Amino acid sequence: QENKVKDLSAKPHLDLEKVLENGSLLFFVIPFILPFYFWDKRKQESIIKSSSLNWTIVRPGALNNKKAKGKYHQGSKVGNYIYTVRISREDVADFMLNQIENNKYVHSSPGVCW
């Protein structure tokens, strides 16, 4: 903020918000297996959300190194609790770059997957 940056796009490795919201098994397991990761990600997201920046926290499916498809699902209701959704790193990068010109997801945490 002090350097006059206006926009921020972040991509955490795990959707802690959904884990806490849904009270899934991960809610009970992650703090014991990865406590510092858990606390650090919560702190990171809290700092981002309380900033005056136009932030977007991108929540991709499981990342892979396949070629971009150029088409992917995006939004707040993306993902599946039964099977793992996937997406290429290239498609995530494309989505994040598109957010520079499109403020559709400012101050939100959209999911993105195939």
Secondary structure, 3 states (H helix, E strand, C coil): CCCCCCEEEECCCCCHHHHHHHCCHHHHHHHHHCHHHHHHHHHHHHHHHHCCCEEEECEECEEECCCCCCCCEEECCCCCCCCCCEEEHHHHHHHHHHHHHCCCCCCECCEEEC
